[in-house]
Amino acid sequence: MSDVVSQIGLAVFGLAAMILVANKNKWGFVLGLMSQPFWLYTSYSNHQWGIFFLSVVYVFSWAWGIYVWFYRDNPDKVQSHKSKVQSYFFRVIPAISHWLRA
């Protein structure tokens, strides 16, 4: 029963979040964050540790979107910080990938 509830939560909140964010609606970030407990529960209960790790990362990503769209004066100010974060991830992810293949 809990798997069915979790799957419904994933579908409803996840789909609504994607649609709202694609339309540049700030409430999509809230719904995206609301979907994460369902992702965390499902991935943990099914021992899908890669998805569990990504879900933790997504929690921070959705929270960052909420901070930017609700609490920052101007989302354009974040652009310089975002490019620094993106460049960091583009350097770290290949290193992790190389380490995992070894």
VENSUL-V831496 format. One record per pair of residues at least 4 apart in sequence whose ideal C-beta (glycine too) atoms are under 8 Angstrom apart, sorted by sequence separation. I is the first residue (numbers start at 1). GAP is how many residues later the second one is. If there is no record, write none. Layout:
{{I | GAP} {I | GAP}}
//
This chain:
{{1 | 4} {2 | 4} {3 | 4} {4 | 4} {5 | 4} {6 | 4} {7 | 4} {8 | 4} {9 | 4} {10 | 4} {11 | 4} {12 | 4} {13 | 4} {14 | 4} {15 | 4} {16 | 4} {17 | 4} {18 | 4} {19 | 4} {21 | 4} {26 | 4} {27 | 4} {28 | 4} {29 | 4} {30 | 4} {31 | 4} {32 | 4} {35 | 4} {36 | 4} {37 | 4} {38 | 4} {39 | 4} {40 | 4} {41 | 4} {42 | 4} {48 | 4} {49 | 4} {50 | 4} {51 | 4} {52 | 4} {53 | 4} {54 | 4} {55 | 4} {56 | 4} {57 | 4} {58 | 4} {59 | 4} {60 | 4} {61 | 4} {62 | 4} {63 | 4} {64 | 4} {65 | 4} {66 | 4} {67 | 4} {68 | 4} {73 | 4} {77 | 4} {78 | 4} {79 | 4} {80 | 4} {81 | 4} {82 | 4} {83 | 4} {84 | 4} {85 | 4} {86 | 4} {87 | 4} {88 | 4} {89 | 4} {90 | 4} {91 | 4} {92 | 4} {93 | 4} {94 | 4} {95 | 4} {96 | 4} {97 | 4} {98 | 4} {20 | 5} {23 | 5} {43 | 5} {66 | 5} {67 | 5} {72 | 5} {22 | 6} {42 | 6} {43 | 6} {69 | 6} {72 | 6} {20 | 7} {21 | 7} {68 | 7} {20 | 8} {21 | 8} {43 | 8} {44 | 8} {19 | 9} {42 | 9} {43 | 9} {18 | 10} {68 | 10} {17 | 11} {20 | 11} {21 | 11} {16 | 12} {17 | 12} {39 | 12} {40 | 12} {43 | 12} {17 | 14} {18 | 14} {16 | 15} {17 | 15} {40 | 15} {39 | 16} {40 | 16} {17 | 17} {13 | 18} {14 | 18} {17 | 18} {13 | 19} {36 | 19} {39 | 19} {40 | 19} {13 | 21} {14 | 21} {13 | 22} {36 | 22} {36 | 23} {10 | 25} {13 | 25} {9 | 26} {32 | 26} {33 | 26} {36 | 26} {9 | 28} {10 | 28} {9 | 29} {10 | 29} {33 | 29} {32 | 30} {33 | 30} {7 | 31} {6 | 32} {10 | 32} {29 | 33} {32 | 33} {33 | 33} {6 | 35} {7 | 35} {6 | 36} {29 | 36} {30 | 36} {28 | 37} {29 | 37} {2 | 39} {3 | 39} {26 | 39} {26 | 40} {29 | 40} {3 | 42} {2 | 43} {26 | 43} {21 | 44} {26 | 44} {17 | 45}}
//
